[in-house]
Amino acid sequence: MKAKPTRKELTPKEQVIKEAMKIDSDDIVTMTFKVPRELQQGYKMEALKNSESMTDAFITHMKSYIKN
């Protein structure tokens, strides 16, 4: 009878990163984010105000966050 391989315990942060980055193909990476409901509503309102998609509003905020 073979022993089960030992699995490395992932930290919660590593689990989130692993779950967030799922490779669909060689060039496309799907990233998922969990944000508080208030923040999500803020992105939705920003998108409606600027007549853009919610994804574009989120990307704009992420770019400004990364630069700071």
N, C-alpha and C positions, 0 to 999 in steps of 0.2 A: 504494500500500500504506500503510495507516494504522499509525502508531506505537502501541504499547501504552501505555495510560495509566500514569503513574508511580504507584506505590503507596507510601504512607507506611509506613515501618518502625515497627512498634509495639514498645514495650518489653515485656519479659516481664510486668510488672505490668499494663499495658494489655491484653495478650492474655488474661490470667486474668480481668480484669474484664469484658471483652467476651464471653468464653466463659461466664462465670458468670451474666450477666444476659441471658437470652433471653426476649423478650416473646412470650407465647403469645396473649394477647388484650389489649384495652385496659386491663383491670383487674388481670390476673394476670401476675406476673413469676416466672419459675422461676430460682432461684439454686442453683448447685451449689458444693459446697465439697470440697476435698481436705484430709483431716486424717490425721495419723499413725495407724497401726493401734492403738497403745496408747490414744490419745485416743478413738478410736471405740469401743474395748472399754470404756473408762471411761463413756462416754455410755450404752452398752448396759446396764452394770451399774447405773448410777444410775436408768435407766428401770425396770429390773426391781425395784429396791429400793422405788421410789415407786409402782409399779403404773401407770405412764404409758407413752405411746409414746416411742420413741427421739427422734422429732421434737420432742416437748414438752421432753424433757430437754435437747436441743441448744439449743432456743430459750431455755430458762431460763438456761443457761450463757452464751449470747450476750448476753442482756440484762444479766446481771451484769458481763460483760466490758466492755460498752459504757458502763455507768454508772461504771466505775472508770477 
